[in-house]
């Protein structure tokens, strides 16, 4: 270093030499200003830093290559121009190219031609607004391999910058196996749905075919019982009752099968509301009492430590959130089983307790033979019946299955405990309901008129369109309980239209399955008539599925009666429809007093 006159320090280079002058040895000093040394050092330092950066980059890229090679998915690194810059061995295997071949391609080369134009726009958009896109975003993507095959893939995207250049890292997963599995599941589901629909249709058809002869058996047996009570001997009356019992048992089996089919298919309509549990249990015990009395079985019900007899006033302090009709079905199933599988002179009690803060448990306990613990699970399987002492008990073994599914549809649960020799306790739990401001109770089943109305009525005309002469004759006999009703019968849709036009009936009863023109089409023609817009039309059909009833009511039928026809219900519906006619504008001067509301 040297110092200048103005005090600055500069870098210098010095060389030395010598010479003699006289006897004196003198040294020569040469100083050279090395101002350019600083620039040289800076360049050298920059070169060293660049070399270090390159080594770091090489190390980073080497690490990246090792990382990509270890990943289970195909990995591609792509630059902004779409060129493939990195690839792992999984990508080589997936696309059928060597690594060098992949690095010579653009990412568009790995796509089917039909996707390339759209993909180019997506690439530009992604580089402009990069974001992490994980797999599973629901995109159906397809890649093309070196041999031209198309492979379904799922892609995850990420991005990074290196040396001022932006890159995209694509993780590509071959989902061929998964797609095949999904398609197999979808096919299996479709086949199961087709099979289930076929089963439902088969049961619906079988129900219709079984209900048609049952309509005649039960219908005429009802007439014999109603009309022949003073003309038949005791033995004959017993025989008629046997016919009714057997026919009704077969009808219950048909109804249970249809119910199970609809529930298994998830087609169950629920009307959830707060239901007074004590009141409903009292109704159920009243209905089941005759069955219990036949076997001298004592019935009781209660809450907590309180117990009531079957005819005691119902305490209104507990409400459940449920469908009232379905809950009644559940309770009656439990009670009837407890009676059927009980011992003579046994006991059946039904009690409810708080299962939790917001749930109530209802238990039906009997004193029957009990069930082996290892066989309890069999109780809730279709057509599974355990013979535990009462081998002659009627049933198809599906009642508990239906009960369990109904309770589960209402958000509850079902269970059972049992001890051999001491009886069983079946229970269900449901959510609590709120106490209504104004308690309103269903009136239950429709009134069942047993004798003809004695009120002096003008003659009323009822038209019944039915192609089956036995069914037509049966309805005629049933309506003889109303002497002031004149029944007109039409056996074809065309003759029914003509009678409706010329005879102006007060009420039309209409079969659904008619030859040439079904009941729905016939209803449209009837409603289109000048005198048919407000005339009540009641459907009578052996199609008893809930969706059949809903379809008919939605189409404009005023009521729907299923076959086999219950005589009391038929008369109640006819009375109600004719009473409505009398109170409306068609015949304001007439008055009809109906037995049923």
Secondary structure by P-SEA (a helix, b strand, c coil): ccccccbbbbbbbbbbbccccccbbbbbbbbbbccaaaaaaaaaaaaaaaaaaaaaaaaaaaaaaaaaaacccbbbbbccccccccccaaaaaaacccaaaaaaccccccccccaaaaaaaaaaaaaabbbbbbcccccbbbbbcccbbbbbbbbbbbccccccbbbbbbbbbbaaaaaaaaaaaaaaaaaaaaaaaaaaaaaaaaaaaaaaaaaaaaaaaaaaaacccccccaaaaaaaaaaaaaaaaaaaaaaaaaaaaaaaaccccccccccaaaaaaaaaaaaaaaaaaaabbbbbcccccccccccccccccbbbbccaaaaaaaaaaaaaaaaaaccccbbbbbbbccccccbbbbbbbbccccccccccccccccccccccccccccccccaaaaaaaaaaaaccccccccccccccccbbbbbbbccccbbbbbccccccccccccccccbbbbbbbcccaaaaaaaaaaacccccbbbbbbccaaaaaaaaacccccbbbbbcccccccaaaaaaaaaaccccccbbbbbbcccccaaaaaaaaaacccccccccccaaaaaaaaaaaaaaaaaccccccbbbbbccc
